[in-house]
Amino acid sequence: MIWIPAALIAAFFLAWRTALQQKVRGQMSVGAASLARFFFGFPIALLLLGGFLGVTGITRLPELPLSFWAACWAAGFAQMVATNLIVLSMGQRNLVSGTAYMKTETILAALLGWALLGEVLYPLAWAGIALAFAGIVLLSTRKGARGLIEWLQGLGQPAAITGLSAGLLFAITAIFVRIASQQIDGTGRSLAGLLVLASVLGFQALMQTSWSLWREPDQVLAMLRGWRLTGLIGLLGALASAGWFIGYAMAPVALVGIVGQTQIFWSLGLGRWYLKEPVTISETGGLLMVGAGVVMALAASL
């Protein structure tokens, strides 16, 4: 059950990182704000992997087939595009709403996990996912029971399109991370998750850095000049991804994702105290629904 605390910790680090990325959007471009996540995250991932090897005494890495590298590249590309989209989404509405659109990834991951990986969930887990999703809709609309209709009507708006697209790409990322971890034989799941992490971040750092140097080299310099803040974004992003990837290596992607819904709680706290965003009554109701959904899904998995 290591995947449960791993996902909980990852949710906290992800919420913190997202808040920081929202903060730097006024200082640099979307691409540069996203680049910080990968540029500084890759060396952190290598340190995490090296530290794990040192603590466990493992001296030889397992063989990594071509299918592993292909899945890591696909996961890295999907997550890279999703990260850029969610930064855009955050700029169009507040932190909690942007996160709410993005977190539709859980129900999408559950469906993809069932269709592509054959992952079967208990009815109680599906009910928990549905309840948490309803809470997310409430969070994104802030208008109680009428919110679902308005939420559906607003799907064509820029904030919805970017947020939902990011959610789909994050779900696809989870699928490929799980596939990559399954290509590693004869090793513990924690090591498998960290190997996937280092490989994915390596691809992302190469791709996003190359694109940014080509399209906006001045913004790369802006990111480097603000290394105290952008470096923290990379650190938090790497720690969050370590939790996610270890979780995906151990459990069905939908269950890891539903535990990750606790990011909403952290986002609300950070949005209130760090970004000075108000909390509404409907948001409180949505949070209670999300919390109940997480508990239901966990109860089904135990």
ZIVEN-V185570 format. One record per residue. N is the residue number from 1. PHI is phi in degrees with one decimal (NA if undefined). OMEGA is omega in whole degrees, 0 to 359 (none if undefined). D_LAST is the distance of its C-alpha to the last C-alpha in Angstrom with 1 decimal. Layout:
n=N phi=PHI omega=OMEGA d_last=D_LAST
n=N phi=PHI omega=OMEGA d_last=D_LAST
This chain:
n=1 phi=NA omega=179 d_last=8.8
n=2 phi=-60.8 omega=184 d_last=12.4
n=3 phi=-64.0 omega=181 d_last=12.1
n=4 phi=-68.5 omega=176 d_last=10.6
n=5 phi=-63.1 omega=178 d_last=13.7
n=6 phi=-61.2 omega=180 d_last=15.8
n=7 phi=-69.4 omega=178 d_last=15.3
n=8 phi=-63.3 omega=179 d_last=15.9
n=9 phi=-66.0 omega=179 d_last=19.0
n=10 phi=-60.2 omega=180 d_last=20.1
n=11 phi=-61.4 omega=179 d_last=20.1
n=12 phi=-65.3 omega=181 d_last=22.4
n=13 phi=-63.8 omega=179 d_last=24.7
n=14 phi=-66.6 omega=178 d_last=25.0
n=15 phi=-63.1 omega=179 d_last=26.0
n=16 phi=-64.4 omega=180 d_last=28.5
n=17 phi=-62.2 omega=180 d_last=29.9
n=18 phi=-64.1 omega=178 d_last=30.3
n=19 phi=-63.3 omega=178 d_last=32.2
n=20 phi=-66.5 omega=178 d_last=34.5
n=21 phi=-63.7 omega=175 d_last=35.1
n=22 phi=-63.0 omega=182 d_last=36.1
n=23 phi=-67.7 omega=185 d_last=38.4
n=24 phi=-87.0 omega=182 d_last=40.2
n=25 phi=-60.4 omega=179 d_last=40.8
n=26 phi=-79.0 omega=183 d_last=44.2
n=27 phi=-101.8 omega=182 d_last=45.2
n=28 phi=-155.8 omega=183 d_last=44.6
n=29 phi=-72.6 omega=177 d_last=43.8
n=30 phi=-59.6 omega=181 d_last=40.4
n=31 phi=-61.4 omega=181 d_last=40.7
n=32 phi=-69.4 omega=178 d_last=41.5
n=33 phi=-63.5 omega=178 d_last=38.7
n=34 phi=-75.3 omega=180 d_last=36.3
n=35 phi=-58.8 omega=180 d_last=38.1
n=36 phi=-56.0 omega=180 d_last=37.4
n=37 phi=-60.0 omega=184 d_last=33.6
n=38 phi=-95.1 omega=184 d_last=34.4
n=39 phi=-60.0 omega=179 d_last=37.7
n=40 phi=-88.4 omega=182 d_last=36.4
n=41 phi=-73.4 omega=183 d_last=32.8
n=42 phi=-60.3 omega=178 d_last=33.9
n=43 phi=-63.0 omega=176 d_last=35.4
n=44 phi=-65.3 omega=178 d_last=32.5
n=45 phi=-61.9 omega=178 d_last=30.2
n=46 phi=-65.0 omega=177 d_last=32.6
n=47 phi=-65.3 omega=178 d_last=32.6
n=48 phi=-62.3 omega=179 d_last=28.8
n=49 phi=-64.5 omega=179 d_last=29.0
n=50 phi=-63.4 omega=178 d_last=32.0
n=51 phi=-64.1 omega=179 d_last=30.4
n=52 phi=-64.1 omega=179 d_last=27.3
n=53 phi=-63.9 omega=180 d_last=29.7
n=54 phi=-66.3 omega=181 d_last=31.8
n=55 phi=-69.2 omega=184 d_last=29.1
n=56 phi=-84.1 omega=180 d_last=27.6
n=57 phi=78.9 omega=178 d_last=31.1
n=58 phi=-74.5 omega=184 d_last=30.6
n=59 phi=-111.9 omega=182 d_last=34.1
n=60 phi=-134.9 omega=179 d_last=33.7
n=61 phi=-81.7 omega=178 d_last=31.8
n=62 phi=-70.6 omega=176 d_last=30.5
n=63 phi=-69.2 omega=182 d_last=32.6
n=64 phi=-113.1 omega=183 d_last=31.9
n=65 phi=-71.6 omega=180 d_last=33.1
n=66 phi=-59.9 omega=179 d_last=34.8
n=67 phi=-62.4 omega=177 d_last=31.8
n=68 phi=-63.8 omega=182 d_last=29.8
n=69 phi=-65.4 omega=179 d_last=32.6
n=70 phi=-64.6 omega=179 d_last=32.9
n=71 phi=-66.9 omega=178 d_last=29.2
n=72 phi=-65.2 omega=178 d_last=29.5
n=73 phi=-63.4 omega=180 d_last=32.7
n=74 phi=-61.9 omega=178 d_last=31.3
n=75 phi=-64.1 omega=181 d_last=28.3
n=76 phi=-65.1 omega=180 d_last=30.8
n=77 phi=-65.9 omega=180 d_last=33.2
n=78 phi=-62.4 omega=181 d_last=30.7
n=79 phi=-68.8 omega=179 d_last=29.3
n=80 phi=-63.6 omega=179 d_last=32.9
n=81 phi=-64.7 omega=180 d_last=34.1
n=82 phi=-62.6 omega=180 d_last=31.1
n=83 phi=-62.6 omega=177 d_last=31.8
n=84 phi=-63.0 omega=181 d_last=35.4
n=85 phi=-66.3 omega=183 d_last=34.6
n=86 phi=-70.5 omega=174 d_last=32.3
n=87 phi=-64.1 omega=175 d_last=35.0
n=88 phi=-62.4 omega=181 d_last=37.4
n=89 phi=-62.2 omega=180 d_last=35.1
n=90 phi=-62.3 omega=181 d_last=34.8
n=91 phi=-75.1 omega=184 d_last=38.6
n=92 phi=-97.6 omega=173 d_last=38.9
n=93 phi=-143.2 omega=183 d_last=36.8
n=94 phi=-75.5 omega=187 d_last=35.1
n=95 phi=-61.4 omega=182 d_last=32.1
n=96 phi=-64.9 omega=182 d_last=29.6
n=97 phi=-66.0 omega=178 d_last=30.9
n=98 phi=-59.9 omega=178 d_last=31.0
n=99 phi=-65.1 omega=181 d_last=27.4
n=100 phi=-62.8 omega=176 d_last=26.5
n=101 phi=-61.6 omega=182 d_last=28.3
n=102 phi=-62.4 omega=187 d_last=26.7
n=103 phi=-75.4 omega=167 d_last=23.1
n=104 phi=-64.5 omega=178 d_last=23.6
n=105 phi=-57.1 omega=185 d_last=22.5
n=106 phi=-66.3 omega=180 d_last=18.9
n=107 phi=-68.2 omega=177 d_last=19.8
n=108 phi=-67.9 omega=178 d_last=22.3
n=109 phi=-65.3 omega=178 d_last=19.9
n=110 phi=-63.2 omega=180 d_last=17.6
n=111 phi=-69.4 omega=179 d_last=20.8
n=112 phi=-67.1 omega=178 d_last=22.2
n=113 phi=-62.1 omega=178 d_last=19.1
n=114 phi=-69.9 omega=185 d_last=19.2
n=115 phi=-75.3 omega=187 d_last=23.0
n=116 phi=-100.4 omega=185 d_last=23.6
n=117 phi=-111.7 omega=180 d_last=20.7
n=118 phi=69.4 omega=181 d_last=19.5
n=119 phi=-80.5 omega=183 d_last=15.9
n=120 phi=-105.3 omega=180 d_last=14.4
n=121 phi=-108.9 omega=175 d_last=11.9
n=122 phi=-70.5 omega=180 d_last=10.8
n=123 phi=-54.3 omega=180 d_last=13.5
n=124 phi=-64.1 omega=178 d_last=11.4
n=125 phi=-66.5 omega=176 d_last=10.7
n=126 phi=-61.6 omega=178 d_last=14.4
n=127 phi=-63.4 omega=178 d_last=15.4
n=128 phi=-64.3 omega=178 d_last=13.8
n=129 phi=-62.5 omega=179 d_last=15.6
n=130 phi=-64.3 omega=180 d_last=18.7
n=131 phi=-65.8 omega=178 d_last=18.7
n=132 phi=-63.3 omega=178 d_last=18.4
n=133 phi=-62.8 omega=177 d_last=21.2
n=134 phi=-61.9 omega=177 d_last=23.3
n=135 phi=-64.3 omega=178 d_last=23.0
n=136 phi=-66.3 omega=177 d_last=24.2
n=137 phi=-61.0 omega=178 d_last=27.1
n=138 phi=-61.4 omega=179 d_last=28.0
n=139 phi=-64.5 omega=185 d_last=28.0
n=140 phi=-77.6 omega=182 d_last=30.2
n=141 phi=-103.7 omega=181 d_last=32.7
n=142 phi=63.1 omega=184 d_last=32.9
n=143 phi=-129.6 omega=173 d_last=34.4
n=144 phi=61.7 omega=186 d_last=32.0
n=145 phi=-64.5 omega=179 d_last=31.8
n=146 phi=-73.2 omega=187 d_last=34.7
n=147 phi=-63.0 omega=183 d_last=32.8
n=148 phi=-61.3 omega=180 d_last=31.3
n=149 phi=-61.9 omega=181 d_last=34.8
n=150 phi=-66.1 omega=178 d_last=36.2
n=151 phi=-63.6 omega=178 d_last=33.3
n=152 phi=-66.8 omega=179 d_last=34.1
n=153 phi=-68.5 omega=182 d_last=37.7
n=154 phi=-91.5 omega=183 d_last=37.3
n=155 phi=-64.4 omega=180 d_last=35.6
n=156 phi=-85.4 omega=181 d_last=39.0
n=157 phi=-74.4 omega=183 d_last=39.4
n=158 phi=-56.0 omega=181 d_last=39.3
n=159 phi=-63.3 omega=180 d_last=36.4
n=160 phi=-69.2 omega=182 d_last=34.2
n=161 phi=-62.6 omega=181 d_last=35.3
n=162 phi=-68.4 omega=181 d_last=34.7
n=163 phi=-66.1 omega=180 d_last=31.4
n=164 phi=-68.1 omega=177 d_last=30.0
n=165 phi=-63.2 omega=176 d_last=31.5
n=166 phi=-62.9 omega=179 d_last=29.8
n=167 phi=-60.3 omega=179 d_last=26.4
n=168 phi=-63.5 omega=181 d_last=27.1
n=169 phi=-68.0 omega=175 d_last=28.3
n=170 phi=-66.7 omega=176 d_last=25.2
n=171 phi=-64.6 omega=177 d_last=23.1
n=172 phi=-63.4 omega=176 d_last=25.5
n=173 phi=-57.2 omega=181 d_last=25.2
n=174 phi=-59.3 omega=180 d_last=21.4
n=175 phi=-61.9 omega=182 d_last=22.1
n=176 phi=-70.7 omega=175 d_last=24.9
n=177 phi=-63.9 omega=178 d_last=23.1
n=178 phi=-64.0 omega=177 d_last=20.4
n=179 phi=-61.5 omega=180 d_last=23.4
n=180 phi=-61.3 omega=182 d_last=25.3
n=181 phi=-64.7 omega=180 d_last=22.5
n=182 phi=-75.7 omega=178 d_last=22.4
n=183 phi=-82.7 omega=183 d_last=26.1
n=184 phi=-100.5 omega=181 d_last=25.8
n=185 phi=-105.8 omega=171 d_last=25.7
n=186 phi=69.4 omega=178 d_last=25.7
n=187 phi=-147.0 omega=179 d_last=24.1
n=188 phi=-68.2 omega=183 d_last=21.0
n=189 phi=-69.9 omega=178 d_last=18.8
n=190 phi=-65.7 omega=178 d_last=19.8
n=191 phi=-64.4 omega=178 d_last=23.5
n=192 phi=-59.7 omega=179 d_last=23.0
n=193 phi=-62.7 omega=180 d_last=21.8
n=194 phi=-71.7 omega=175 d_last=24.7
n=195 phi=-65.2 omega=177 d_last=27.1
n=196 phi=-63.9 omega=180 d_last=26.2
n=197 phi=-57.5 omega=182 d_last=26.6
n=198 phi=-62.8 omega=181 d_last=30.0
n=199 phi=-68.5 omega=180 d_last=31.2
n=200 phi=-63.5 omega=180 d_last=30.1
n=201 phi=-66.0 omega=176 d_last=31.7
n=202 phi=-62.6 omega=177 d_last=34.8
n=203 phi=-62.1 omega=182 d_last=35.3
n=204 phi=-65.3 omega=179 d_last=34.8
n=205 phi=-60.8 omega=180 d_last=37.2
n=206 phi=-66.1 omega=184 d_last=39.8
n=207 phi=-67.9 omega=185 d_last=39.6
n=208 phi=-70.9 omega=178 d_last=39.5
n=209 phi=-64.9 omega=180 d_last=42.1
n=210 phi=-61.5 omega=180 d_last=44.4
n=211 phi=-62.9 omega=183 d_last=44.2
n=212 phi=-67.7 omega=178 d_last=44.8
n=213 phi=-65.4 omega=180 d_last=47.7
n=214 phi=-77.8 omega=188 d_last=49.2
n=215 phi=-92.2 omega=186 d_last=48.7
n=216 phi=-150.2 omega=182 d_last=48.8
n=217 phi=-59.7 omega=179 d_last=49.8
n=218 phi=-64.6 omega=179 d_last=50.8
n=219 phi=-74.1 omega=174 d_last=47.2
n=220 phi=-63.4 omega=177 d_last=46.0
n=221 phi=-64.1 omega=178 d_last=48.5
n=222 phi=-63.1 omega=178 d_last=47.3
n=223 phi=-64.2 omega=181 d_last=43.7
n=224 phi=-68.4 omega=179 d_last=45.1
n=225 phi=-66.3 omega=179 d_last=47.3
n=226 phi=-95.1 omega=189 d_last=44.3
n=227 phi=-60.8 omega=180 d_last=42.4
n=228 phi=-63.0 omega=180 d_last=41.3
n=229 phi=-87.2 omega=181 d_last=39.2
n=230 phi=-67.8 omega=176 d_last=38.5
n=231 phi=-65.9 omega=177 d_last=37.5
n=232 phi=-66.4 omega=176 d_last=34.9
n=233 phi=-60.1 omega=178 d_last=33.6
n=234 phi=-63.5 omega=179 d_last=33.3
n=235 phi=-63.3 omega=181 d_last=31.6
n=236 phi=-65.2 omega=178 d_last=28.9
n=237 phi=-63.5 omega=180 d_last=28.5
n=238 phi=-66.1 omega=179 d_last=28.0
n=239 phi=-65.5 omega=178 d_last=25.5
n=240 phi=-63.4 omega=181 d_last=23.5
n=241 phi=-64.3 omega=177 d_last=23.7
n=242 phi=-59.9 omega=178 d_last=22.7
n=243 phi=-63.9 omega=180 d_last=19.4
n=244 phi=-61.6 omega=188 d_last=19.0
n=245 phi=-68.8 omega=175 d_last=20.2
n=246 phi=-64.3 omega=178 d_last=18.2
n=247 phi=-62.7 omega=180 d_last=15.0
n=248 phi=-64.4 omega=179 d_last=16.6
n=249 phi=-72.8 omega=187 d_last=17.4
n=250 phi=-109.1 omega=190 d_last=13.8
n=251 phi=-140.5 omega=176 d_last=11.7
n=252 phi=-55.3 omega=186 d_last=13.0
n=253 phi=-60.0 omega=182 d_last=15.5
n=254 phi=-65.9 omega=180 d_last=14.4
n=255 phi=-68.7 omega=176 d_last=11.0
n=256 phi=-63.2 omega=181 d_last=13.0
n=257 phi=-65.2 omega=182 d_last=15.7
n=258 phi=-68.8 omega=174 d_last=13.9
n=259 phi=-64.5 omega=178 d_last=13.0
n=260 phi=-66.9 omega=177 d_last=16.6
n=261 phi=-62.3 omega=177 d_last=17.8
n=262 phi=-62.8 omega=174 d_last=18.1
n=263 phi=-57.0 omega=180 d_last=21.2
n=264 phi=-57.7 omega=181 d_last=22.8
n=265 phi=-64.2 omega=179 d_last=22.7
n=266 phi=-65.1 omega=180 d_last=24.3
n=267 phi=-63.9 omega=179 d_last=26.7
n=268 phi=-63.3 omega=179 d_last=27.9
n=269 phi=-63.9 omega=180 d_last=28.5
n=270 phi=-68.9 omega=178 d_last=30.3
n=271 phi=-63.2 omega=181 d_last=32.2
n=272 phi=-76.7 omega=188 d_last=33.3
n=273 phi=-94.7 omega=183 d_last=34.3
n=274 phi=-94.4 omega=181 d_last=35.2
n=275 phi=-101.2 omega=176 d_last=36.6
n=276 phi=61.3 omega=178 d_last=37.8
n=277 phi=-93.3 omega=183 d_last=36.2
n=278 phi=-71.7 omega=177 d_last=36.0
n=279 phi=-109.9 omega=181 d_last=33.0
n=280 phi=-101.0 omega=179 d_last=33.5
n=281 phi=-65.2 omega=180 d_last=32.2
n=282 phi=-65.0 omega=176 d_last=30.7
n=283 phi=-64.6 omega=178 d_last=28.8
n=284 phi=-62.4 omega=177 d_last=27.3
n=285 phi=-62.6 omega=178 d_last=26.2
n=286 phi=-63.5 omega=179 d_last=24.7
n=287 phi=-63.7 omega=178 d_last=22.8
n=288 phi=-63.6 omega=178 d_last=21.3
n=289 phi=-66.2 omega=178 d_last=20.3
n=290 phi=-61.5 omega=180 d_last=18.7
n=291 phi=-60.4 omega=178 d_last=16.8
n=292 phi=-64.1 omega=179 d_last=15.6
n=293 phi=-64.7 omega=178 d_last=14.6
n=294 phi=-61.9 omega=180 d_last=12.5
n=295 phi=-61.7 omega=180 d_last=10.7
n=296 phi=-61.8 omega=180 d_last=10.3
n=297 phi=-66.1 omega=178 d_last=9.0
n=298 phi=-65.9 omega=179 d_last=6.3
n=299 phi=-61.7 omega=179 d_last=5.5
n=300 phi=-71.0 omega=184 d_last=5.7
n=301 phi=-88.7 omega=184 d_last=3.8
n=302 phi=-86.0 omega=none d_last=0.0
